[in-house]
Amino acid sequence: MRPIASTSALAVLTFATVALALAHDDSTDMDMNMNTDTHGDMHTDMNMHHSQPPAPQDNGPMSYFAYGKHSSSIIAHIALMVAGWCFILPVAVMLSVARSRLALLAQFLFLLVNAFALLLGIVYNSQTPDLYENNAHHKLGWVASCVVAVQVVLALLFAYAGRGAPSSEKYHRDHEREHEHAAFLPVPTDEDRMYASEGRWSRDSGQGSESASAGTSPCHSPVDYESFEKQLPARGWADNTGVGRFLSKRLPGLIPGRALRGLALVYDVVDRVILPFGFVALATGAVTYGGIMRNREIFNGLAHFIKGGIFFWYGVLTLGRYLGCWADLGWAWNRKPAASIVGNWKSKVPSAEATESFVIFLYGVTNVFLEHLSNAGQAWSPTDLEHVSISVLFFGGGLAGMLFESTCIRDWLNNTVLQAPAHGSADEGWRLPKSQGVSLNPMPALIILLLGMMMGSHHQTSMTSTMVHKQWGNMLVGFALARGMTYVLLYLKPPTSYLPARPPTEIISAFCLISGGLIFMLSTRNVIEAMEYYQVDAMFTFTVGLGFSAFIMAYEVLVIALKAWSVKRTQRSALNFRFA
């Protein structure tokens, strides 16, 4: 992933914890009266006795939430995991992407908090029986923790192994002098600094207005691995520690440059995928703690969690685009920079709408063959056919969206509609209209609009389930309408600047996607049954989901702003080094 700050795990795990804790406050009185409650008919209609959340007196399998013993250990484990993965790690990722000297400190702080949380989890597991055998959370949690630990080790290697290698100060000065003609910052004047934000793009596209790291040229590869070691965060506080002094003596020149370049690519990939990976690990933790999605219910649970998670991350990325991420690709509703500014490969990257259409197409292709899994071996039900039809809609709509974004088809049509002259013409009537320079492709928004309308009116087995589905269906409709208004604004006034346009309608789009994705995840059958078991109103999911969405957006803005500040700070240090 690109550098998008995310508190995704916070939205899933904290919400689950709050909901369960709220339900737990009332569970004692409800358990005494459950056999004589007034909505037993709803339980009969829902076949609740097959999958209702197990309370201690139920015949179903016990869950960790219902178990109740040694709760202090598991609550502390959850709290520390939320603090580490939802607050500390996003900051560490942003600082790492910005090549800040503070990144390694933030990464070590995360490892410390995560290690303590893992210790509490091990203690809790030793005190309690295995109430969810072969669960995915234990495996994914260890894998995610190991991946982050390996990344920190790589950061130390890059920071010290390159010292004494060809990437010395003399190499950097010679390299910059050789390519000075292509740089936008040949001398540190105020005018050059002003144009630097327009012409020199960050290698990670974190902010449309930020400059590239020192020593890289916009006409060359966005990843300058020879200078990579000197940009990584270990040259400050770590040098004054015993570990830093030991590594500075032992590692310089020890690892070949080719190996360093390969490891640097791995490091960058981890930076982009670790937050979604943590999202999955923490979401499975909420599932394990609640004891839901067992046996065949896993298909319904996975369908809602995967699809809802996709919409959640779609919203996170949409807000990142609004803030200026991927402006070097023209994805921030800005004019796409030329290849001479951002490099050849970035100039060839498809538009954001083409990428969205491809994701929709891929979803449709894969889900056509997955919608019958929950009823495998049985006759196709009307619900199965409805879901397959939705997948076909995504299949065809995504394909149409990609074709609409094809510049080749567009050029063919431009050259044949009015038999335009093969050579250039002075007549302004033959010039392309400005609207053709912007991707005004409504297909992704149209597909999501139809999905929201269908899910909002989709038949459910209970009123609570119907209301929750209606909630996230309406949020998807809201996204589509806001995105449509964005296209109207861009059609009336196409962007002319390389800087992000920031249409205000995209704030609404991001909010609707994030909240819709969260509520989508909570509309899984087991969660609805748990809500009905504990008499939790359907509006609870709506209000709490909206509240967390607003908080997540605020935190994302802060973390991306921190990344931009860190890039500016790193660039200032690089300028001081170049002209010292």
Beta strands, then each sheet from edge to edge (+ up, - down):
end
